[in-house]
Amino acid sequence: MTITESACKSTPQSANLRIETLSFDKIPQQTRLFLDYLRDPVALRRFYPEAVRFHYQVTNRRDRVLANYKTDRAAVCEALERMNRVWKASEKTLANINLLRDADCLAVVSGQQAGLFGGPLYTIYKALSAVKLAECMTQRGLKAAPVFWIATEDHDFAEVAAAGFINRDCDLGRVGVPLEMHRDDVPVGCVTLNESVRETIQNLMGALPQTEFSEDLEKLLREAYEPGRKYGDAFACVMSALMSQHGLILFDPLDSQLKKLAAPLYSDAALRAHEIAVAIEKRSQELVASGYHAQVNPSENSFPLFLHDEDGARHALTRNANGKYQTKADGEEHSAAEFADWASREPE
């Protein structure tokens, strides 16, 4: 049987375009693990049990994924509709949220940090990859909706505070917002834009080549990156506009309603904190022993969650000699069970 996948079309020969490819192993600073995964992901199933050789093979997971899903779909979709409407979601996006309410619908999830003005180009590629795979699955008779996870809980503001682009002189240009806009202990998504962002947009538009899209681009950026708006919301507004015709659903993990729905997961992670930390440390050692680099620098005393105070600041927790966990800030210690109970009651 031949299946036509409108989202998986190759560039037609009649397009009169010259297409060139460059292997990642020709690009400096690529890790061995990444290159080996590109060559043969199945060979790395020891580290990536769900790896597949062809994208359509992920459909084999459908029944298992649906059977393991326990969270209230209606509540999730209510939160998704609320936040996506704020970001001026298209009718296609709202339709996909309604589709996701169905018990037999899958979510194809990608994601990235909330980069300035949409972030690096690969952010768009990630979003389109979710769209593409969701449509490929739909063409195979499955229900699927594309979702983009905005990593608003990230704290590395320096990574998202600037944008690179090709300027009028065909050189690499760069604009950014002041790093002082961010307080180190606060999630990037909670940063409030100040008046300086207007000048940043002006500098960008002055350096970009003028095209038939310039006016629309400037209008989009000025409406999205408005002083007083949260950094995560500004990014979401840009992504919503760029992906409107594709029905991409945007997801902000900082949302309090979604955190409440995730409370059982947080509680379980807290209760199994030491088990999780030991497993991560063991896996890191296995990666290094196989000639790869450790993905993180773990410790068996790590805790999988952060504690957020009333001011929104996050605090890391560490296991002490008594087997309890404490922050550096006040040194007050609690057991994993106490944190698990806390996470279930106040997941925000």
C-alpha positions in Angstrom: 0.0 0.0 0.0 1.3 3.4 -0.9 0.7 6.2 1.6 0.9 9.9 0.5 2.4 11.9 3.3 1.9 15.6 2.6 4.1 16.6 5.5 7.0 14.4 4.3 7.4 15.7 0.8 10.9 15.9 -0.7 11.8 19.0 -2.7 10.5 18.5 -6.3 13.1 18.3 -9.0 11.1 21.0 -10.9 11.8 23.5 -8.1 15.1 24.4 -9.9 16.9 24.6 -6.5 20.4 23.5 -5.8 20.5 21.4 -2.7 23.7 20.7 -0.9 24.3 18.7 2.2 27.1 18.8 4.8 27.7 15.8 7.1 27.8 16.6 10.8 31.1 14.9 11.1 32.6 17.7 8.9 31.4 20.3 11.4 33.7 21.0 14.3 32.9 20.4 18.0 30.3 17.6 17.4 30.4 14.9 20.1 31.1 11.3 19.4 27.8 10.2 21.0 25.8 12.6 18.7 27.6 11.4 15.5 27.2 7.7 16.4 23.5 8.3 17.0 23.1 9.9 13.6 24.9 7.0 12.0 23.0 4.2 13.7 20.6 5.1 16.5 19.5 1.5 16.9 23.1 0.5 17.8 22.8 2.8 20.9 19.7 1.3 22.3 21.7 0.5 25.5 21.5 4.2 26.2 18.4 5.1 24.1 16.0 2.1 24.5 13.3 3.9 22.3 15.7 4.6 19.4 14.3 3.8 15.9 15.9 3.7 12.5 13.0 5.2 10.6 10.6 7.9 11.8 7.5 5.9 11.0 8.5 3.2 13.5 7.5 5.4 16.4 3.9 4.5 15.6 4.6 1.0 17.1 4.6 2.7 20.5 1.1 4.0 20.2 -0.7 1.4 22.4 1.9 1.4 25.1 2.0 5.2 25.3 -1.8 5.5 25.5 -2.0 2.8 28.1 0.5 4.5 30.3 -1.1 8.0 30.2 -2.9 8.7 33.4 -3.3 12.5 33.6 -6.7 14.2 33.1 -6.7 15.1 29.4 -9.6 17.6 29.8 -7.7 19.5 32.4 -4.5 19.5 30.4 -6.3 20.7 27.3 -8.1 23.4 29.3 -4.8 24.8 30.4 -3.4 24.5 26.8 -6.3 26.3 25.3 -6.2 29.1 27.9 -2.5 29.8 27.4 -2.5 29.4 23.6 -5.4 31.8 23.3 -3.3 34.4 25.2 -0.6 33.9 22.5 -3.2 34.4 19.7 -3.4 30.8 18.6 -4.8 30.0 15.2 -8.0 28.1 14.6 -5.9 25.1 13.5 -4.0 25.1 16.8 -7.3 25.3 18.8 -8.6 22.4 16.7 -5.5 20.4 17.5 -6.0 21.1 21.2 -9.6 19.8 20.9 -8.2 16.7 19.1 -5.9 16.1 22.0 -8.9 15.7 24.2 -9.6 12.4 22.6 -8.3 9.4 24.5 -6.8 7.9 21.4 -4.8 11.0 20.3 -1.0 11.1 20.6 1.1 14.2 21.3 4.3 14.6 19.2 6.5 16.7 21.4 9.5 18.8 20.6 10.9 21.8 22.5 13.6 24.4 23.1 14.5 27.3 25.3 12.7 30.7 24.9 15.3 32.3 22.7 15.2 36.0 21.9 13.0 36.7 18.8 12.4 33.0 18.4 15.9 31.8 19.1 18.3 29.9 16.8 17.0 28.6 13.5 17.1 25.0 14.8 14.2 26.0 17.1 12.0 26.4 14.1 13.3 23.1 12.7 12.4 21.4 16.0 8.9 22.8 15.8 8.4 21.8 12.2 9.8 18.3 13.0 6.9 17.8 15.5 4.5 19.1 12.9 5.9 16.9 10.2 5.9 13.7 12.3 2.3 14.4 13.6 1.1 14.7 10.1 2.9 11.6 9.0 1.2 9.7 11.8 -2.1 11.2 10.8 -1.7 10.0 7.2 -1.1 6.5 8.6 -4.5 6.6 10.3 -3.5 7.7 13.8 -4.6 10.7 15.7 -1.7 13.0 16.5 -1.1 16.6 17.5 2.2 18.6 17.4 3.3 20.1 20.7 6.2 22.5 21.4 7.5 22.5 25.0 8.9 26.0 25.8 11.7 25.5 28.4 10.7 28.5 30.5 12.1 26.9 33.7 15.6 27.2 32.4 17.9 29.6 34.3 20.7 30.3 31.8 19.6 33.7 30.6 22.9 34.3 28.7 22.0 31.5 26.3 18.7 33.2 25.3 19.4 36.9 25.7 20.9 37.4 22.2 20.0 36.7 18.6 22.4 36.1 15.7 21.5 36.9 12.1 23.0 37.6 8.6 23.2 41.4 8.3 23.1 43.7 5.2 26.8 43.1 4.6 26.3 39.3 4.6 28.2 39.2 7.9 27.1 37.6 11.2 25.2 40.2 13.2 24.2 40.0 16.8 21.7 41.9 19.1 20.7 41.3 22.6 19.0 42.5 25.7 20.9 43.4 28.9 21.8 40.4 31.1 20.8 42.6 34.1 17.2 42.1 33.1 17.5 38.6 34.7 18.0 37.7 38.4 20.2 34.6 38.6 17.8 32.5 40.7 14.7 33.2 38.7 13.5 31.1 35.7 14.0 32.7 32.3 10.3 32.5 31.6 9.6 34.8 34.5 11.9 37.6 33.3 10.0 40.8 32.6 11.0 42.8 29.5 11.9 46.4 30.1 12.1 49.4 27.7 15.5 48.3 26.4 13.9 45.7 24.2 12.5 48.5 22.0 16.1 49.6 21.1 17.1 46.0 20.6 14.4 45.5 18.0 15.4 48.8 16.4 19.0 47.7 16.1 17.9 44.4 14.6 15.7 45.9 11.9 18.4 48.5 11.1 20.9 45.8 10.5 18.8 43.3 8.5 18.4 43.5 4.7 15.2 45.2 3.7 12.7 42.8 2.1 9.0 42.5 1.4 8.8 40.8 4.8 10.5 43.5 6.9 7.5 45.5 7.8 5.5 42.4 9.0 8.6 41.1 10.9 9.0 44.4 12.8 5.3 44.5 13.6 5.4 41.0 15.0 8.5 41.6 17.1 7.2 44.9 18.6 3.8 43.3 19.4 5.4 40.2 21.0 8.3 41.8 22.8 6.4 44.5 24.5 7.9 46.0 27.7 6.2 44.5 30.7 5.6 41.2 29.1 7.2 38.0 30.4 10.1 36.6 28.3 8.5 33.3 27.9 5.2 34.8 26.7 7.0 37.0 24.2 8.7 33.9 22.7 5.4 32.1 22.6 3.7 35.0 20.7 6.4 34.8 18.0 6.2 31.0 17.7 2.4 31.1 17.6 2.5 33.6 14.7 5.2 31.7 12.8 3.5 28.3 13.2 -0.2 29.4 12.9 -0.8 27.6 9.6 0.7 24.3 11.1 -1.5 24.1 14.2 1.4 23.8 16.6 0.3 23.7 20.3 2.6 25.6 22.6 3.3 24.4 26.2 4.6 26.4 29.1 5.7 24.2 32.0 5.6 27.2 34.4 1.8 27.3 34.3 0.4 26.7 37.8 -2.5 24.5 36.5 -0.1 22.2 34.7 2.2 22.0 37.7 -0.8 20.8 39.8 -1.5 18.1 37.2 2.1 17.0 37.4 2.1 16.8 41.2 2.0 13.0 41.3 5.1 12.9 39.1 6.9 15.4 41.3 6.0 13.5 44.4 7.2 10.2 43.1 10.4 11.7 41.9 11.0 13.2 45.4 10.3 9.9 47.1 12.7 8.1 44.8 15.3 10.9 44.8 18.3 8.7 45.9 17.4 5.9 43.6 17.2 8.3 40.6 20.5 10.0 41.5 22.3 6.7 41.8 20.9 5.5 38.4 22.0 8.7 36.7 25.4 8.5 38.1 25.7 4.8 37.0 24.5 5.7 33.5 27.1 8.5 33.3 29.8 6.1 34.3 28.7 3.7 31.6 28.8 6.4 28.9 32.3 7.4 29.9 33.4 3.7 29.9 32.0 3.4 26.4 34.2 6.3 25.1 31.5 8.9 25.3 31.1 12.0 27.5 28.8 12.2 30.5 25.7 14.1 29.7 25.5 15.7 33.2 27.8 15.8 36.2 25.7 13.9 38.7 26.2 13.0 42.3 24.4 10.3 44.3 23.5 13.1 46.7 21.6 15.1 44.1 17.8 15.8 44.3 15.7 15.7 41.1 13.7 18.8 41.9 14.3 22.4 42.9 12.7 24.2 45.8 11.1 27.6 44.9 10.6 30.2 47.5 8.0 33.0 47.8 10.1 35.3 45.6 10.3 32.8 42.8 14.0 32.0 43.5 15.0 28.3 43.1 17.2 26.4 45.5 19.1 23.1 44.8 18.7 20.4 47.4 21.5 18.1 48.5 21.5 14.8 50.5 23.4 15.1 53.7 25.1 12.6 56.0 21.8 11.9 57.8 20.2 10.9 54.5 18.0 14.0 54.5 17.9 16.8 52.0 18.7 20.5 52.6 19.3 23.8 50.7 22.5 25.8 51.0 20.3 28.9 51.8 19.0 27.9 55.2 20.4 24.4 55.9 16.9 23.3 57.1 16.7 19.5 56.4 13.8 17.3 55.4 13.4 13.7 54.4 12.5 12.6 50.9 9.1 11.6 52.1 8.5 15.1 53.5 9.5 16.7 50.2 7.3 14.2 48.4 4.3 15.2 50.5 5.2 18.9 50.0 5.4 18.4 46.2 2.0 16.7 46.1 0.4 19.6 48.0 2.3 22.6 46.6 3.8 21.6 43.2 4.2 25.2 42.1 
